[in-house]
């Protein structure tokens, strides 16, 4: 069996052999893993595959294995969120996306590593240790969905689910040379996904190719009454897989090519844009003047929401619990021992930003900037269909290189977080390499216009071979 | 008469009421009918705040809040939204409470009460929706507790917090406001005040137009008067001794009837409010007309109608409309063709008076029987049928029983669990009004046996007549009608 398979190939393989055999081979690859991509491997995966073999299943993903980020609730599997505080927490209910996957016949291989509570861009803040980038085991896979991206890149799952609050699907997709989509806010139900910053995040798929992203979106997207921010867009994602970009208008926002961008990244992205020119479409430069404030706004909003979201982890009902002479002492100690440094930093900063006397200066101002950023997107996307830019300004950095310098680490989200402020869809596709490390092209679109984004990405992929390259170290 | 308010008292109230007539909680599908259930049996991942869960707003709770707003003659917000109030407490499973902040659903309402000097208007600053936290249960007494248990059955029950202007000038006005407020809510059928924890009150109080003090934890609308009387006395004495009133929050100790300092202004908590990102702002203007249609007749309107329709006194009308269940009971009694004025007397004066005397509160009415329950001991409960009241009023109107006998019937019905009709009770207790010849005979005997008293009376000592009437009553075992007896004796002696 080839190590890297598309969903279509996996399905063929199941036809030839069985779901059990396919799952067993992925489990074998996971067993030999060099990357620490999984936090938990499901003991039930084989059983699930056997059941599908025995009973048959007519779902679109019958027997197809998938990896799930460890902040998405799956009954029976710990949902640790990369944290000590939730190491022992097993949810009694499935996330909406998990219900959809199970109904489609997918086999859940396990839960993938992530930055603690999705707070990070390198997967280094995980309580379970960092995940290695399959392209260079000394480098980070990006984050926070680093485990999901890395296992897909390493052939330990055909595809995976991540979540994207400020770039957490697209950043690791770019660093690991896979495809990752952050859907429009509201396209995928967040029910059962542990919140980091509710107003910003979406569940998103990661895969080896654009077509598999669409396959997964057709399964997980759609209205869910349990998520009041969910919207029924009735989008048919696979229908957008058309190899034709004629008539598509591309905008290139110069603000995404700012200071500090790696020259090879800049070159690769321009090469990609020129590729579209070869395919018969032109591009125009667009201006998004408020993008420079997006990062600050993003971090204030995300941390503020996080400070509230994470208040429930107090050791009273579930998860890690320290002992203390009274409830308040117990809670303080539980949180002091249960959360890692980055999580504590963000809770403190978020608490500060929402405090009386600072609320207007920080939180309120961040909301105003968010509106301006959104208006930038509205304006730019009124003239063009998609925007193109580098996903990450740099390729994957070394494990330990930036972790002691949070500000530098935060700056790496500069091109991904504006998208979350605006709520628009954005995909990262492989578009080149520098020193053997993948580079991602980011394609952004109008709200619920995933079809335009997917069409542009699919056409690019069909006319390039970056997505067929595999990391030699794990081959 | 104008009330002078000699101590310059100003009282404002913050009242939390549970929308306990709604079937489900504020943000999940759990039942609100938990009062007789084991702890933590009315919970789900959402109201336990498990990670990954999201709130979904109960539309009925919003409708109920709009109803309340309209009944309070308030302005209903065009757009309303929810905020998070962040604080740590074991009964709060998410570490924040979903509530409303700068866009409350209701603002600028009013309630007219019977004030110290007649009708008095209390302004409603705002009313907003929020979720109830869980409940802490101490093992043993609070002081010697070995531990605390948490019951999340209450977690997520829809609440409305109503904030009044500081318009009340005495503890009595505060109590009257709460009585009226509760009455209105029960008319709207969104609230059952008899359930434990249904209404919780905090009060702001100041004297001599000075600094206000917040008194928290007044668990019943009955406790409010006592708590405020204490707090006003305390403040007046602090000032009398030359002290200063601090802006602080005090805790009401119901057992001891005193308020104790909890925290000063400097220690006030910062709740770090921000908009709840999991719920969308709502435009509700369009809902209002349809909800207006469903508004029932409210207490003041019903009171006016009762006077008009049944020809009863304002006092009786006020009393009968003070509880929707009582008003409905009265109207159903009248519908059976009884004399509405007599029915009003027996319902408002005697029945209600006997309930109050026993500390019983009306707790249910199903169109056939009105139920009541002891204010402190819910095991003590009973009911009276509409048909029983109809029978009693008719027997009295037809002069078949004396008023004393009728009172006796009502008392018997309240005090015995067995269901008996008034006729049965009258039969068993021999309460039928005495036959005329029996009375005539008793009068003749009395006159014959009490020569001295007869002489005294004829000599001008009016008191002696009372003695003679008493003797007749004694002989007839109280079944004679006192007034008639008196007239018959006079006729006999003076011709």
Interface residues (C-beta under 8 A of the other chain):
Chain A: X71 X72 X73 X79 X81 X86 X89 X91 X92 X93 X95 X190 X191 X192 X193 X194 X195 X197 X198 X199 X225 X226 X227 X228 X229 X304 X305 X307 X308 X310 X311 X312 X313 X314 X316 X317 X318 X327 X328 X331 X351 X354 X355 X356 X359 X363
Chain B: X45 X48 X49 X50 X51 X52 X53 X54 X55 X56 X57 X84 X86 X88 X90 X93 X94 X95 X96 X148 X150 X270 X272 X273 X274 X277 X278 X279 X280
